[in-house]
Amino acid sequence: MAKGIGQTQEPMKIEKPYYTWREVMDLLGVKEGKAREVTKELNDELAEKGYHPYPPGKVSKKYFHERFY
């Protein structure tokens, strides 16, 4: 059914380009400390390659999948 004027639409879901350490924890099945360590290591690797890393606790989905899948 079409939406009429004044009716609200569902907000558009935007895919974020990173995983948080909590998502890494779930994906790898590891504890919090290990998930935080993995996100830091991956960001350090990206920085060594000259890329701008994500803030602490976040890691690029693309790079994560290159390394783990």
WOFEN-V355784 format. One record per residue. N is the residue number from 0. RES is the residue in one letter. OMEGA is omega in radians with two decimals (999 if undefined). NEAR is the number of other ideal C-beta (glycine too) atoms within 8 Angstrom. Layout:
N/RES/OMEGA/NEAR
N/RES/OMEGA/NEAR
This chain:
0/M/-3.09/2
1/A/3.10/3
2/K/3.12/6
3/G/3.13/5
4/I/3.11/3
5/G/3.11/3
6/Q/-3.11/6
7/T/3.07/4
8/Q/3.08/5
9/E/-3.13/4
10/P/3.13/4
11/M/-3.14/4
12/K/-3.13/4
13/I/3.13/4
14/E/3.11/4
15/K/-3.05/4
16/P/-3.08/6
17/Y/2.97/9
18/Y/3.00/11
19/T/3.12/9
20/W/3.11/14
21/R/3.10/7
22/E/3.08/8
23/V/3.11/15
24/M/3.13/13
25/D/-3.10/7
26/L/-3.08/9
27/L/-3.12/10
28/G/-3.13/5
29/V/3.12/8
30/K/-3.07/6
31/E/-3.09/7
32/G/3.13/6
33/K/3.13/10
34/A/3.10/14
35/R/3.11/10
36/E/3.13/8
37/V/-3.14/13
38/T/3.11/16
39/K/3.14/9
40/E/-3.14/8
41/L/3.09/13
42/N/3.08/13
43/D/3.11/9
44/E/3.12/10
45/L/3.12/12
46/A/3.11/10
47/E/3.13/6
48/K/3.10/6
49/G/3.11/4
50/Y/3.09/6
51/H/-3.11/4
52/P/3.06/8
53/Y/3.08/7
54/P/3.13/5
55/P/3.12/6
56/G/3.12/7
57/K/3.14/11
58/V/3.14/14
59/S/3.09/10
60/K/-3.11/9
61/K/-3.11/7
62/Y/3.10/11
63/F/-3.11/13
64/H/3.05/8
65/E/-3.07/7
66/R/-3.00/7
67/F/-3.10/7
68/Y/999/3
